[in-house]
Amino acid sequence: MGTWGTGISSNDTFGDVYDQFFELYNEGAEPDEITKSLITKNQETIQIPEDSNNFWFALAKAQWECNELDPKLLERVRTIVHTGADLEVWRELGASEIDIKKRKAALVKFLGKLESNRSKARSRKKVEIHVPVFEKGDCLTFELKDGCFGGALVLEAIGGKGYAQNLIATLRLNQSTRPTPREIASADVLVANFAIHQEKPWIMWFFDGTYKPGVEVLEVVGNLPIAQDFEADSQFGYVGGWKHWMIDPVNQQFDHERTHSAPKKRVKAESFIKKKWKFW
């Protein structure tokens, strides 16, 4: 149990359960459905003495805010408070008598709130779904510091609550004209050996919230059918600034190659594209 205070909500277990409850509530689920789901999913937590009480406290607080406090759950909380069961857990964990006293006061106040009538149920908040900056298969181009054009290929686009993301392969392109989809498909993925990079293919996840149109001038020049789906995981790494992690590395790699050898590894962009596409 991660605890930072004697307050009812001052621990990780309470925070996690309470947040999970209202995430589902804001999506439209009913309190009784949410309760059943959380109890099922948190059986391991419920079996741990130092976490169990905080689980029930969070569930009771959330139900109360929805004007749906189950009488059986209220009675469970009463029993925990009146028998001193929660305080005994704190003693076993080595809490000081001062903290025990503060915790007892917090428990009494919390129970009093649960036993009071709430004027109205908590309103559901609209869940904001973020849309990726680019679509899967988008062919991107951008201007390099020498005035030529670089390119990138969007391998995946995933939207979601809180943020959206694009998996993007930066390409080994530096040409005087904007690349066409055919040229992007025929290009190599940028493999970096500048600085500390050891022949690393430059493929990574970019978040929508860090994209700044006035700083990263990325132009879509077409779209290609990507052959596979990618899950949002840490395999390729997550980054923030788009210019810093997409455009600047192309400049750095070609600068590096003026005095050093180019990487030997090659990764073809076409390996990510459906083979039955009209280019082939």
Backbone bond lengths (Angstrom), bond angles and torsions (degrees), N, CA, C in turn:
res aa  C-N    CA-C-N  psi(-1)  N-CA   C-N-CA  omega(-1)  CA-C   N-CA-C  phi
1 M - - - 1.457 - - 1.516 109.92 -
2 G 1.312 118.89 117.15 1.448 121.82 175.49 1.517 109.14 -83.76
3 T 1.338 117.19 110.90 1.462 121.59 -176.04 1.510 110.14 -122.17
4 W 1.341 116.34 137.93 1.465 119.82 179.10 1.522 112.34 -126.69
5 G 1.344 116.54 7.39 1.457 119.76 178.96 1.509 110.84 -174.59
6 T 1.314 115.62 174.73 1.462 120.63 -178.24 1.525 112.58 -89.77
7 G 1.307 118.41 -6.17 1.455 121.79 179.04 1.518 111.64 -64.64
8 I 1.323 115.89 155.50 1.465 120.71 -177.73 1.526 111.94 -58.67
9 S 1.302 116.87 -37.77 1.475 120.91 -176.71 1.526 113.50 -94.76
10 S 1.329 117.13 5.74 1.469 119.99 -173.90 1.523 113.25 -88.24
11 N 1.333 115.87 51.85 1.458 120.17 176.29 1.521 109.19 -157.84
12 D 1.318 115.96 158.09 1.466 122.08 -175.34 1.523 112.77 -64.08
13 T 1.330 116.78 -39.97 1.459 119.64 -176.89 1.520 111.48 -61.46
14 F 1.330 116.54 -48.82 1.465 120.60 178.05 1.523 110.02 -58.11
15 G 1.333 116.63 -48.50 1.460 120.53 -177.64 1.516 113.04 -60.85
16 D 1.340 116.81 -42.39 1.467 120.63 -178.73 1.528 111.34 -65.29
17 V 1.332 116.65 -46.47 1.470 120.62 -177.17 1.524 110.43 -67.75
18 Y 1.319 116.43 -44.51 1.470 121.57 179.74 1.528 110.67 -60.80
19 D 1.336 117.09 -43.91 1.469 121.03 179.14 1.519 111.47 -66.28
20 Q 1.336 117.04 -41.06 1.464 120.77 178.62 1.524 110.69 -62.04
21 F 1.326 115.85 -40.66 1.466 120.63 -179.87 1.528 110.28 -59.04
22 F 1.323 117.13 -51.32 1.464 119.32 -174.14 1.528 113.11 -79.14
23 E 1.319 116.83 -18.64 1.459 118.23 171.53 1.528 109.32 -64.90
24 L 1.332 116.10 -43.99 1.457 120.72 178.30 1.528 111.33 -71.51
25 Y 1.317 116.24 -37.36 1.470 121.53 179.48 1.530 110.72 -62.49
26 N 1.321 116.38 -43.39 1.468 120.41 179.99 1.519 112.23 -69.09
27 E 1.332 116.32 -20.00 1.462 120.60 177.14 1.528 111.64 -84.63
28 G 1.339 116.43 -4.77 1.455 120.00 175.72 1.516 116.18 109.82
29 A 1.333 117.89 -2.40 1.469 120.46 -179.87 1.524 109.99 -71.63
30 E 1.339 116.52 150.04 1.454 121.80 179.32 1.530 109.84 -85.45
31 P 1.349 117.56 149.91 1.469 121.57 -176.59 1.527 114.72 -53.39
32 D 1.349 117.48 -39.72 1.463 118.42 -179.22 1.530 111.70 -68.06
33 E 1.350 115.85 -36.23 1.466 119.78 176.85 1.524 110.03 -65.67
34 I 1.322 115.86 -43.51 1.466 121.02 -179.06 1.518 110.07 -62.51
35 T 1.322 115.93 -43.70 1.463 120.72 -179.02 1.519 111.13 -58.56
36 K 1.334 116.73 -48.83 1.466 120.96 179.48 1.531 110.95 -59.59
37 S 1.323 115.62 -42.51 1.462 120.20 -179.03 1.522 111.56 -64.29
38 L 1.327 117.03 -45.11 1.466 120.49 -177.91 1.528 111.67 -67.00
39 I 1.325 116.85 -38.66 1.466 119.69 177.97 1.525 110.40 -63.77
40 T 1.329 115.97 -41.38 1.465 120.12 179.23 1.523 111.77 -64.33
41 K 1.330 116.32 -44.39 1.464 121.15 -175.48 1.524 113.93 -76.87
42 N 1.330 117.09 -18.38 1.465 119.94 -173.82 1.523 112.98 -113.97
43 Q 1.333 117.09 29.77 1.455 120.10 -179.73 1.526 112.45 -59.17
44 E 1.315 116.90 -38.10 1.471 119.84 -179.78 1.527 110.25 -64.20
45 T 1.324 116.23 -42.95 1.468 120.75 178.22 1.519 111.19 -63.26
46 I 1.328 117.02 -41.89 1.460 122.11 -178.19 1.531 111.01 -62.92
47 Q 1.319 117.36 -28.52 1.475 121.44 -177.91 1.529 112.66 -82.98
48 I 1.326 117.77 -9.00 1.469 121.07 -179.20 1.527 108.71 -93.98
49 P 1.329 119.50 116.90 1.471 122.10 -174.97 1.527 114.58 -52.66
50 E 1.329 117.15 -42.35 1.466 119.11 -176.87 1.521 113.06 -75.72
51 D 1.328 117.90 -10.53 1.468 121.42 178.83 1.528 113.28 -109.71
52 S 1.323 116.46 -27.06 1.459 121.27 -172.01 1.531 113.08 -56.23
53 N 1.333 117.15 -50.71 1.466 119.68 -177.75 1.516 111.71 -60.09
54 N 1.319 116.23 -40.50 1.469 119.78 -179.32 1.522 111.37 -66.18
55 F 1.329 116.62 -32.13 1.465 120.24 174.89 1.521 109.84 -61.47
56 W 1.328 117.44 -50.02 1.464 120.81 -177.59 1.523 111.52 -67.66
57 F 1.323 116.67 -34.37 1.472 119.72 178.13 1.533 110.20 -63.75
58 A 1.330 116.04 -44.68 1.470 120.15 -178.88 1.523 110.71 -64.45
59 L 1.325 115.69 -41.89 1.462 120.14 -179.50 1.533 110.18 -64.90
60 A 1.317 116.60 -42.07 1.465 120.72 179.45 1.528 111.28 -64.93
61 K 1.313 116.57 -43.29 1.475 120.46 -179.80 1.525 110.10 -62.40
62 A 1.321 117.34 -42.75 1.460 120.98 -179.26 1.527 110.85 -66.36
63 Q 1.324 116.69 -44.21 1.464 119.59 178.15 1.523 110.70 -61.40
64 W 1.320 116.74 -42.97 1.473 121.24 -179.54 1.525 110.80 -60.06
65 E 1.329 116.77 -41.27 1.461 120.25 -179.74 1.526 111.43 -65.87
66 C 1.333 116.40 -23.21 1.472 120.60 178.67 1.529 111.85 -94.76
67 N 1.348 115.97 5.70 1.474 121.23 -175.64 1.523 111.50 58.39
68 E 1.339 115.18 35.12 1.465 120.73 -178.43 1.524 110.92 -132.37
69 L 1.339 117.10 36.04 1.465 119.43 -177.05 1.532 110.35 -71.05
70 D 1.312 114.99 119.06 1.464 121.95 -179.78 1.538 108.71 -69.49
71 P 1.355 118.43 125.88 1.476 120.93 179.62 1.531 112.90 -54.83
72 K 1.321 117.07 -35.11 1.465 120.11 179.40 1.527 111.26 -67.40
73 L 1.333 115.56 -36.72 1.461 118.97 177.95 1.530 110.11 -70.90
74 L 1.329 117.34 -39.36 1.464 120.59 176.41 1.523 110.19 -59.74
75 E 1.321 116.72 -42.53 1.464 120.24 179.32 1.524 111.16 -65.79
76 R 1.338 117.76 -35.45 1.465 120.83 176.18 1.528 110.58 -61.37
77 V 1.334 115.70 -44.15 1.473 119.82 179.66 1.528 110.05 -65.42
78 R 1.340 117.34 -41.54 1.474 120.50 177.65 1.531 110.31 -56.48
79 T 1.319 115.80 -44.94 1.469 120.32 -178.45 1.524 110.79 -62.84
80 I 1.327 116.46 -43.55 1.471 120.49 179.52 1.523 110.59 -60.26
81 V 1.341 115.73 -41.87 1.469 120.45 -177.29 1.524 110.84 -73.86
82 H 1.333 118.00 -49.27 1.464 121.63 -173.88 1.525 113.28 -69.39
83 T 1.333 117.45 -30.65 1.475 119.72 -179.44 1.528 112.34 -85.51
84 G 1.325 116.96 -10.99 1.460 119.87 -178.12 1.521 112.83 76.01
85 A 1.326 117.03 17.15 1.467 120.78 -177.01 1.522 111.90 -60.79
86 D 1.315 116.55 -40.12 1.468 119.06 -179.35 1.523 111.17 -69.07
87 L 1.318 116.32 -38.22 1.465 119.87 178.72 1.523 111.00 -65.20
88 E 1.327 116.38 -33.88 1.460 120.27 178.39 1.523 110.63 -65.13
89 V 1.336 117.11 -38.05 1.469 121.34 176.18 1.525 109.48 -61.32
90 W 1.308 116.33 -43.35 1.460 120.28 179.78 1.526 111.17 -63.22
91 R 1.316 116.84 -40.30 1.474 119.73 178.66 1.524 110.55 -63.33
92 E 1.338 115.88 -42.33 1.468 119.72 -179.91 1.522 111.72 -64.98
93 L 1.323 116.48 -26.00 1.460 120.71 177.84 1.528 112.55 -86.04
94 G 1.353 116.58 0.58 1.459 120.26 175.04 1.512 115.53 89.20
95 A 1.330 117.95 21.44 1.468 120.67 179.97 1.523 110.21 -68.68
96 S 1.307 116.54 148.17 1.467 121.88 178.20 1.526 109.62 -74.36
97 E 1.339 116.25 160.95 1.464 120.18 179.24 1.530 110.99 -65.21
98 I 1.313 116.60 -30.07 1.472 119.47 177.00 1.526 109.80 -64.26
99 D 1.336 116.34 -44.58 1.464 120.06 178.92 1.532 111.17 -67.79
100 I 1.335 116.59 -35.91 1.465 120.10 177.54 1.524 109.36 -60.88
101 K 1.317 116.36 -42.21 1.465 120.67 -179.91 1.520 110.92 -64.46
102 K 1.338 116.21 -41.71 1.470 120.16 179.20 1.529 110.61 -66.74
103 R 1.319 116.14 -39.88 1.463 120.26 179.71 1.528 110.23 -64.30
104 K 1.330 117.01 -40.87 1.458 120.99 179.43 1.523 110.59 -60.77
105 A 1.323 116.99 -43.36 1.464 121.23 178.99 1.524 110.37 -63.53
106 A 1.339 116.51 -39.51 1.466 120.56 179.81 1.528 110.68 -65.80
107 L 1.341 116.18 -37.98 1.465 120.27 179.70 1.524 111.61 -66.00
108 V 1.328 116.14 -43.31 1.467 120.57 179.71 1.528 110.30 -63.31
109 K 1.322 116.63 -43.04 1.462 120.55 179.17 1.517 111.04 -64.96
110 F 1.335 116.52 -40.70 1.462 121.72 -179.66 1.531 110.47 -63.69
111 L 1.328 117.15 -45.55 1.459 120.83 179.63 1.525 110.90 -62.47
112 G 1.334 115.75 -38.63 1.459 119.67 177.89 1.519 111.62 -61.09
113 K 1.310 116.53 -38.72 1.472 120.18 178.25 1.520 110.20 -65.41
114 L 1.339 117.10 -44.81 1.460 120.17 -178.61 1.524 111.59 -63.32
115 E 1.330 116.39 -30.53 1.465 120.51 -178.51 1.523 112.81 -83.47
116 S 1.345 116.14 -6.56 1.466 120.02 178.71 1.521 110.16 -90.45
117 N 1.324 115.80 161.97 1.459 121.20 178.39 1.520 110.06 -88.50
118 R 1.324 115.83 132.00 1.464 121.09 175.77 1.528 107.86 -91.96
119 S 1.327 116.22 136.15 1.463 120.28 -173.67 1.519 113.19 -63.88
120 K 1.331 117.05 -40.36 1.457 120.06 179.21 1.522 110.37 -153.59
121 A 1.315 115.18 158.13 1.459 120.47 -179.07 1.522 110.86 -70.84
122 R 1.295 115.22 149.14 1.460 120.71 177.03 1.530 110.10 -63.12
123 S 1.316 115.94 136.42 1.463 120.63 179.85 1.516 110.28 -75.26
124 R 1.314 115.54 147.88 1.461 119.83 175.40 1.522 109.56 -77.20
125 K 1.311 116.48 137.94 1.455 121.15 176.98 1.524 109.82 -91.80
126 K 1.299 115.12 141.19 1.454 119.28 178.38 1.525 109.37 -67.73
127 V 1.318 115.50 129.19 1.467 120.89 179.98 1.528 108.56 -82.29
128 E 1.313 116.21 120.42 1.466 120.85 -179.94 1.524 109.94 -87.03
129 I 1.311 115.55 120.88 1.460 121.18 178.03 1.522 108.79 -100.33
130 H 1.307 116.60 121.16 1.460 120.96 -179.79 1.527 111.11 -86.38
131 V 1.302 114.86 142.09 1.459 121.97 -179.81 1.530 108.65 -105.32
132 P 1.339 118.81 136.09 1.469 120.56 179.37 1.520 111.51 -58.50
133 V 1.318 116.24 152.19 1.467 121.21 179.77 1.530 110.18 -63.40
134 F 1.332 117.01 -40.96 1.467 121.06 -177.48 1.520 110.57 -125.94
135 E 1.316 116.16 157.55 1.454 122.01 178.09 1.531 109.95 -85.67
136 K 1.312 114.39 153.26 1.461 119.98 176.62 1.524 109.67 -58.86
137 G 1.337 116.71 131.60 1.457 121.64 -179.89 1.514 114.57 91.60
138 D 1.336 117.83 -5.91 1.466 119.69 179.40 1.526 110.93 -61.20
139 C 1.323 115.29 136.48 1.461 122.02 175.46 1.525 107.01 -98.11
140 L 1.317 116.31 120.86 1.456 121.03 -176.04 1.518 111.43 -108.61
141 T 1.312 115.28 149.02 1.463 120.04 171.60 1.519 108.96 -135.27
142 F 1.323 115.93 155.48 1.458 121.78 -179.20 1.525 108.38 -153.81
143 E 1.314 115.65 157.36 1.460 120.34 -177.93 1.519 110.45 -87.39
144 L 1.332 115.76 134.73 1.458 122.12 177.22 1.524 109.78 -91.90
145 K 1.318 116.65 173.18 1.463 119.53 -173.37 1.518 113.39 -68.59
146 D 1.347 117.47 -20.30 1.457 120.27 178.63 1.528 112.72 -90.14
147 G 1.352 115.72 5.62 1.454 119.90 178.89 1.517 113.79 90.59
148 C 1.324 117.09 -7.66 1.464 120.49 177.12 1.525 109.76 -84.60
149 F 1.340 115.47 -178.88 1.453 119.78 -175.17 1.527 111.96 -116.49
150 G 1.326 114.19 138.56 1.451 121.59 172.65 1.521 108.92 -106.22
151 G 1.327 116.74 -178.53 1.451 119.67 -178.27 1.511 112.73 -152.49
152 A 1.322 114.71 164.26 1.468 120.98 178.49 1.525 108.32 -153.50
153 L 1.334 115.40 158.42 1.456 121.52 -179.45 1.527 109.16 -126.15
154 V 1.334 116.53 127.23 1.463 121.96 -179.52 1.532 108.66 -83.00
155 L 1.322 116.31 112.53 1.460 121.33 -176.05 1.530 113.29 -88.02
156 E 1.343 116.45 -23.36 1.458 119.11 -179.45 1.527 109.97 -156.63
157 A 1.314 116.06 152.17 1.465 122.99 177.58 1.522 107.76 -138.65
158 I 1.332 116.86 117.64 1.463 121.68 -177.40 1.518 109.76 -128.01
159 G 1.328 116.69 120.85 1.453 121.49 175.39 1.516 110.14 -93.32
160 G 1.327 115.63 171.45 1.458 117.61 178.68 1.500 113.36 171.99
161 K 1.327 114.67 -178.64 1.459 121.09 179.07 1.521 109.46 -77.04
162 G 1.300 116.03 130.03 1.459 120.22 176.52 1.513 114.37 90.77
163 Y 1.322 117.69 -39.49 1.459 120.85 179.27 1.521 109.79 -164.26
164 A 1.318 114.97 164.13 1.467 122.33 173.49 1.521 106.98 -128.79
165 Q 1.336 116.61 164.67 1.464 118.73 -175.95 1.518 112.04 -149.79
166 N 1.319 113.82 153.03 1.462 122.70 175.73 1.517 109.10 -123.15
167 L 1.338 116.13 134.62 1.464 120.63 170.46 1.526 106.32 -93.95
168 I 1.329 116.28 120.65 1.464 120.32 -172.86 1.522 111.02 -127.82
169 A 1.330 114.70 133.32 1.460 121.69 173.57 1.526 107.74 -99.82
170 T 1.322 116.55 114.34 1.461 120.63 173.88 1.527 108.37 -76.50
171 L 1.323 117.38 138.82 1.462 121.10 -172.39 1.522 112.95 -105.61
172 R 1.310 113.80 159.78 1.458 120.84 178.26 1.533 107.69 -87.76
173 L 1.323 114.58 76.73 1.461 121.24 -178.59 1.529 109.96 -129.81
174 N 1.321 115.00 136.29 1.463 121.63 173.32 1.525 105.77 -155.44
175 Q 1.343 115.70 92.89 1.464 119.80 -174.45 1.523 110.81 -137.07
176 S 1.314 115.37 160.27 1.462 121.03 -172.95 1.523 113.57 -73.70
177 T 1.332 117.88 -19.16 1.463 121.11 179.81 1.526 110.53 -118.28
178 R 1.316 115.90 156.53 1.464 119.69 176.92 1.531 109.39 -59.69
179 P 1.330 117.80 130.98 1.463 119.82 -178.86 1.527 111.63 -68.70
180 T 1.307 115.49 143.58 1.453 121.77 174.76 1.526 108.87 -88.26
181 P 1.332 118.22 165.22 1.468 119.39 175.39 1.521 112.37 -54.90
182 R 1.330 117.54 -38.06 1.467 120.36 178.23 1.532 110.62 -61.80
183 E 1.337 116.74 -42.90 1.475 120.38 -179.74 1.521 110.68 -68.20
184 I 1.315 117.50 -35.31 1.465 120.52 176.88 1.522 110.34 -66.91
185 A 1.319 116.70 -41.74 1.465 120.45 178.94 1.524 111.78 -63.83
186 S 1.329 117.02 -30.91 1.463 121.36 -176.93 1.526 112.84 -88.47
187 A 1.316 117.13 -7.97 1.466 120.63 -175.83 1.523 111.82 -78.72
188 D 1.328 114.94 164.94 1.462 121.62 171.42 1.520 108.75 -90.67
189 V 1.316 115.90 150.11 1.459 120.33 168.47 1.518 107.43 -68.28
190 L 1.322 117.37 140.85 1.460 120.68 177.86 1.526 109.52 -61.99
191 V 1.325 115.84 124.61 1.462 121.57 173.32 1.522 106.39 -111.13
192 A 1.323 116.84 124.31 1.464 120.74 -172.24 1.518 112.26 -101.62
193 N 1.341 114.55 134.11 1.461 119.76 169.04 1.526 111.03 -132.43
194 F 1.351 115.79 16.66 1.467 119.08 174.64 1.534 109.12 -79.93
195 A 1.326 115.14 159.59 1.471 121.72 179.95 1.534 109.42 53.41
196 I 1.335 117.25 -125.20 1.469 120.47 -176.20 1.530 112.50 -96.88
197 H 1.315 117.21 2.45 1.465 119.95 -175.65 1.529 110.86 -76.10
198 Q 1.302 115.65 134.63 1.463 121.51 -176.71 1.530 109.49 -114.58
199 E 1.333 114.23 81.39 1.460 122.16 178.63 1.539 111.30 52.27
200 K 1.324 114.88 55.42 1.455 122.33 -178.77 1.525 110.91 -95.17
201 P 1.330 118.57 119.85 1.467 119.80 173.70 1.535 109.38 -64.33
202 W 1.329 116.43 131.48 1.467 120.55 -172.22 1.540 110.33 -88.27
203 I 1.342 114.35 78.24 1.463 122.42 178.43 1.519 107.36 -126.83
204 M 1.331 117.75 123.89 1.458 120.47 -177.05 1.521 112.17 -157.51
205 W 1.333 114.34 164.36 1.470 122.09 179.34 1.515 110.36 -87.54
206 F 1.333 116.30 134.19 1.459 123.10 176.98 1.531 109.21 -118.09
207 F 1.335 117.11 135.81 1.461 122.07 -179.46 1.526 111.36 -90.91
208 D 1.332 115.36 146.33 1.463 120.38 -178.72 1.527 112.27 -63.92
209 G 1.342 116.97 -36.74 1.458 120.28 -174.87 1.516 114.86 -67.71
210 T 1.335 117.13 -16.36 1.465 119.72 -178.50 1.526 112.21 -99.56
211 Y 1.329 116.77 1.49 1.468 119.96 -179.88 1.524 109.70 -81.68
212 K 1.326 116.33 124.50 1.461 122.16 -179.85 1.529 108.65 -119.92
213 P 1.338 117.01 101.03 1.473 121.03 -175.90 1.526 113.82 -53.70
214 G 1.327 118.04 -31.30 1.462 119.74 -179.04 1.515 113.27 -76.51
215 V 1.334 116.43 -16.67 1.469 121.35 -178.34 1.528 109.98 -103.72
216 E 1.330 116.10 -48.26 1.461 121.45 178.36 1.524 108.77 -97.35
217 V 1.310 116.39 102.73 1.464 120.00 179.19 1.521 107.96 -92.53
218 L 1.321 115.33 93.29 1.455 121.52 -178.10 1.524 108.80 -111.74
219 E 1.313 115.90 128.51 1.461 121.54 -176.59 1.526 109.69 -114.46
220 V 1.327 115.75 133.50 1.467 120.86 176.65 1.523 108.65 -85.96
221 V 1.349 117.02 123.94 1.467 120.80 -178.04 1.528 112.17 -113.32
222 G 1.329 116.93 7.06 1.459 119.85 179.50 1.509 110.22 158.77
223 N 1.332 116.08 -175.22 1.457 120.82 -179.77 1.530 108.66 -145.08
224 L 1.327 115.98 139.18 1.458 122.15 179.95 1.527 109.94 -122.96
225 P 1.328 117.66 147.99 1.470 120.49 -179.73 1.534 111.01 -78.20
226 I 1.329 116.38 115.92 1.456 121.03 -179.48 1.526 109.29 -82.01
227 A 1.309 116.15 137.14 1.468 121.19 -170.60 1.517 114.26 -78.88
228 Q 1.320 118.53 -22.06 1.453 119.33 -175.16 1.517 111.08 -135.57
229 D 1.335 114.66 163.33 1.462 120.99 176.86 1.522 108.84 -103.16
230 F 1.330 115.06 143.57 1.462 120.81 -179.42 1.522 109.36 -118.70
231 E 1.334 116.13 134.76 1.456 120.72 176.88 1.526 109.25 -87.68
232 A 1.318 114.73 150.49 1.465 119.73 179.26 1.526 108.76 -74.47
233 D 1.316 116.76 98.96 1.456 121.48 177.35 1.519 108.64 -141.96
234 S 1.307 115.73 -176.52 1.456 120.00 -174.49 1.526 113.64 -91.58
235 Q 1.315 117.69 9.82 1.459 120.53 -177.49 1.520 111.86 -56.08
236 F 1.339 116.52 -41.46 1.461 119.89 -177.73 1.530 112.72 -100.21
237 G 1.318 118.34 -8.22 1.448 121.25 179.87 1.519 112.42 86.61
238 Y 1.318 115.48 151.47 1.462 122.50 179.96 1.518 109.14 -113.19
239 V 1.334 116.20 138.88 1.469 119.91 -178.21 1.519 109.92 -134.46
240 G 1.333 115.30 167.31 1.454 120.94 -179.02 1.511 113.51 -101.09
241 G 1.334 116.35 -91.10 1.461 120.65 -174.05 1.515 113.95 -58.74
242 W 1.324 116.00 125.42 1.465 120.76 -177.05 1.528 112.11 -69.20
243 K 1.318 117.63 -44.54 1.469 120.31 179.39 1.523 110.29 -62.31
244 H 1.311 115.83 -45.13 1.466 120.76 -176.56 1.523 111.84 -63.31
245 W 1.350 116.57 -34.66 1.459 119.90 -173.99 1.521 114.43 -105.28
246 M 1.338 117.59 -6.37 1.459 118.74 179.40 1.529 112.07 -118.57
247 I 1.328 117.07 -51.08 1.464 121.00 -175.24 1.528 111.81 -83.14
248 D 1.314 116.70 -49.22 1.469 120.43 -177.25 1.528 113.28 -57.86
249 P 1.341 120.05 -40.65 1.470 119.52 -179.76 1.526 113.98 -60.89
250 V 1.340 117.07 -30.89 1.470 119.17 177.37 1.525 109.46 -65.87
251 N 1.321 116.10 -46.53 1.469 120.44 176.83 1.528 110.99 -59.32
252 Q 1.329 116.60 -44.94 1.462 120.88 -177.57 1.522 111.66 -65.33
253 Q 1.338 117.05 -39.77 1.457 119.47 -178.12 1.524 111.14 -67.16
254 F 1.333 117.82 -44.68 1.466 119.19 -179.84 1.530 111.68 -69.88
255 D 1.336 117.94 -31.92 1.474 120.28 173.49 1.521 110.17 -63.54
256 H 1.317 115.69 -42.41 1.461 121.51 -179.12 1.528 111.30 -61.29
257 E 1.326 116.00 -37.81 1.464 120.18 -175.99 1.523 113.41 -74.59
258 R 1.312 117.73 -7.73 1.467 119.52 175.14 1.521 111.16 -67.64
259 T 1.338 116.24 -26.71 1.472 120.29 -178.25 1.531 113.09 -125.94
260 H 1.323 116.55 -1.05 1.466 120.34 -178.94 1.526 109.14 -134.30
261 S 1.314 115.29 164.04 1.460 119.29 179.66 1.525 111.31 -74.28
262 A 1.322 115.83 151.96 1.461 121.35 178.42 1.528 109.37 -76.13
263 P 1.317 118.29 156.54 1.472 120.99 178.05 1.526 111.25 -60.35
264 K 1.320 117.14 147.77 1.464 121.44 178.16 1.533 111.56 -86.62
265 K 1.331 116.25 -28.42 1.460 119.88 -178.53 1.523 110.30 -68.51
266 R 1.337 116.08 142.66 1.464 121.29 176.90 1.524 109.93 -131.43
267 V 1.320 115.27 134.74 1.462 121.87 175.54 1.522 106.43 -128.95
268 K 1.306 117.53 116.14 1.457 121.22 -176.09 1.525 111.30 -83.77
269 A 1.325 116.50 135.13 1.465 121.00 176.55 1.522 110.26 -61.03
270 E 1.316 117.31 -33.89 1.469 120.84 -176.58 1.527 112.06 -65.68
271 S 1.341 117.17 -16.64 1.464 119.81 178.79 1.528 111.50 -68.55
272 F 1.339 116.93 -16.56 1.459 121.14 178.95 1.531 112.21 -96.80
273 I 1.328 117.27 -2.66 1.462 122.00 -172.47 1.523 110.06 -107.55
274 K 1.321 116.71 144.20 1.462 121.56 -179.89 1.527 110.98 -57.55
275 K 1.309 116.31 130.80 1.464 120.67 -173.80 1.525 113.35 -69.79
276 K 1.313 118.01 -22.68 1.460 120.31 -179.18 1.527 112.57 -85.17
277 W 1.331 115.18 6.46 1.468 118.48 177.25 1.514 109.80 -62.22
278 K 1.311 115.73 150.59 1.473 121.04 -171.83 1.517 113.48 -59.13
279 F 1.336 119.61 -19.45 1.465 120.67 179.83 1.519 111.00 -65.47
280 W 1.339 116.90 -24.81 1.451 118.98 -175.82 1.521 109.90 -111.86
